[in-house]
Every structure is written in structure tokens, then in C-alpha cells.
């Protein structure tokens, strides 16, 4: 990068190749809690970082973040909504209020990603509703089940 040029930002999503029992459990629990318009739930591990393209590619192949035997990995420079049929999913990012200094230290010092300045980790829950107010429903689901307010924050993406 040239001096003064900004480092690109990446959003990396890591999904299971097999059915996700945690997402299935969350879906069933939310439906039992009264979310009748809930169609489906997907879960992804989420990483946000600033780096060059070469580092982003290398991170997507790092066993600590992605096990190629059981995960799929995708990343982009912006968050795109996911669809289930005609229903647009509402993405809820849940992350710890604590720093990811340990993960950053391991990636930089042990694995050689020295150019990595920061990394944020979280879980993205994508909720699909048939209701007219899916964002309101997703916010309520985050507050009622997905996020423990004592040590986590959530953001609707």
C-alpha cells in the first residue's frame, strides 16, 4: 500500500458444512418462545480485520480460524444480506465486550501475520422471518436469547 492509503476491511464468515445443531436448537427455542414467524436460523463465526488481499486469503486457510474438513469460508469487503426463498435474512452480530488481544497475538506472533493490526471475532446469526417487521423481531430475539448483555453486545447488520 502507498503511504496514506487505507488498508482494505474484510468481513470473513466461517460456516459448518454439516447441519448446525446450535442453529437448529436456537430456531426451535425461539419458536417455543413465541417467534411464530421465524422460518430459519443460520450461524456463522465472524471475523473483521484490515489487511491486504494476500493476508486475507492466508487467514481464510488458517486452521485456527477455518478447519477445511468441516468449514466453508467466505469473505468480502461489505456485508451482504442472505436470502431464503424471497425472505431476506436479518443478520445479528453478537460479540464479546472483551478484547480479542489473545487471538491477535497468536496470529501475529505465532503464525507470522505481522501486518495484521486488529481483528474482531463474533457470531453472526441470520434470522429469516415471514413477518412484516423482521428487524424488530430480530432485535427481540437478540435481546431475549442470542446475546448475554452482561458480557456481549449485539448489532443488527
ABEGO torsion letter per residue (X at the ends): XBBGBBBBBBBBBBBBABBBAAAAAAAAAAAAAGBAABABBBBBBBBBBBBBAAAAAAAAABAAABBAAABBBBBBABBBBBBBEABBBBBBBBBBABBAAAAAAAAAAAAGBAABABBBBBBBBBBBBABABAAAAAAAAAAAAABBAAABBBBBX
